[in-house]
Amino acid sequence: MDMLWKVFIALAPTVGVLFIFWHVMKNILEGDRRERIAHAQWEREQEMSARNSTGGQDGHV
């Protein structure tokens, strides 16, 4: 049983760092996903605003 605790103590820092790394990467990827969605929505709103200000015409004959 004493050996099991030594193994656990030896692996605990590695597992802890792995958990922190996973958590940080998960938040980075989720933030990037949300930012891309918000940017696409903003672009759609800008496009709709531009269309409405020109009377709904693209300027093509």
C-alpha atoms as one frame of an Amber mdcrd trajectory, in Angstrom:
protein
   0.000   0.000   0.000   2.935   2.295   0.721   4.140   1.865  -2.871   0.712
   2.866  -4.223   0.860   6.196  -2.390   4.353   6.868  -3.740   3.134   6.240
  -7.280   0.097   8.467  -6.699   2.251  11.281  -5.298   4.661  10.963  -8.222
   1.882  11.137 -10.833  -0.277  13.804  -9.163   1.667  16.846 -10.485   1.595
  15.517 -14.042  -2.124  14.827 -13.870  -2.698  18.273 -12.349  -0.765  20.040
 -15.097  -2.590  17.970 -17.718  -5.947  19.013 -16.225  -4.958  22.690 -16.214
  -3.713  22.442 -19.823  -6.949  20.727 -20.915  -9.072  23.346 -19.155  -7.147
  26.274 -20.700  -7.251  24.784 -24.209 -10.974  24.044 -23.889 -11.656  27.647
 -22.916  -9.488  28.986 -25.746 -11.298  26.867 -28.327 -14.748  27.733 -26.957
 -13.846  31.429 -26.929 -12.618  31.224 -30.509 -15.840  29.496 -31.564 -17.977
  32.153 -29.881 -15.881  34.931 -31.411 -16.265  33.467 -34.908 -20.045  33.237
 -34.433 -20.215  36.838 -33.183 -18.038  38.057 -36.058 -20.195  36.281 -38.638
 -23.326  37.782 -37.056 -21.741  41.248 -37.120 -20.826  40.821 -40.794 -24.415
  39.773 -41.607 -25.747  42.820 -39.777 -23.343  45.109 -41.646 -24.339  43.554
 -44.962 -28.045  43.950 -44.164 -27.441  47.554 -43.094 -25.588  48.295 -46.333
 -28.365  46.726 -48.401 -31.027  48.697 -46.555 -29.157  51.987 -46.993 -28.864
  51.446 -50.770 -32.526  50.612 -51.103 -31.966  46.894 -51.434 -30.095  47.155
 -54.736 -26.618  45.833 -55.288 -25.801  48.498 -57.866 -25.851  46.003 -60.719
 -27.661  46.863 -63.935
